[in-house]
């Protein structure tokens, strides 16, 4: 599923006023065009980086043209061209005159990190300076905004695969101590489990949002309901499903969830679900793209799984990630503000 853009940018009329202004845009139209470009850039950047990491994209691979990207995002092709130009500035793609768009040769940052946009870093420091925060002060402040407190999150979901996957993301991407509980265990416990009572944040999925919000209100806990990245359905997995892809899951229930989630994705017939304990891992070809859920990794430990293992996916959507970071920063800033009084 791609990220829908609700409004198409209207065509901009070329206007000439006494020879002074050409191709004038109203501020609203210009802002909308910029927002669309950034939306496409964010989605495509994530898609390309994950494809490169998973091995489904390599330097020199040709990418969809600007009109194809524009059709996916329901926008004007010029917004897609602008997005590709922004990605070229970041070193992710090459735009070849009359030749198309291609994955650029690798240019890893420090410590093997993906390429970092100089413009983005400059924007961060400039925005801080506009708020009266000098660069050295910002460098000191940022770690304190996320590391002053060791915050604990409890994930409540229906399957082991969901619980362990979200716990990994909260731990690795957000720096939260995390623990998981199956929903039926949390629901049937009275009083609430100790982990829930001691948590700073409760995290769940949409299926259990109402119940977990009620629990959070009762215990005085903040709750975040995770939205799944829409690009998972249309982006890198569309590229993966051009050939058979094996997904090893801990529960048949989660396997069925995946089938429903990707039901409309091109190449769905290539999705091969392997349920640990029910299906033989040996049927996975050595060269087949293979995704192993965190629930399975927890059970198997160091046991070898055949296939070309796909790195763990990021499933948390941007709006949910921002909500989590807002909680983390708010909690840390409250402590910092008290310490300077």
PyMOL commands that set and color helices and strands:
alter all, ss='L'
color gray80, all
select helices_A, chain A and resi 27-54+66-73+77-89+110-112+118-130+135-147+160-174+183-188+194-198+206-219+231-234+236-240+252-261+268-270+281-283+294-300+318-339
alter helices_A, ss='H'
color red, helices_A
select strands_A, chain A and resi 93-96+100-103+152-157+177-182+201-205+222-226+245-249+271-275+289-292+308-309
alter strands_A, ss='S'
color yellow, strands_A
deselect
rebuild
show_as cartoon
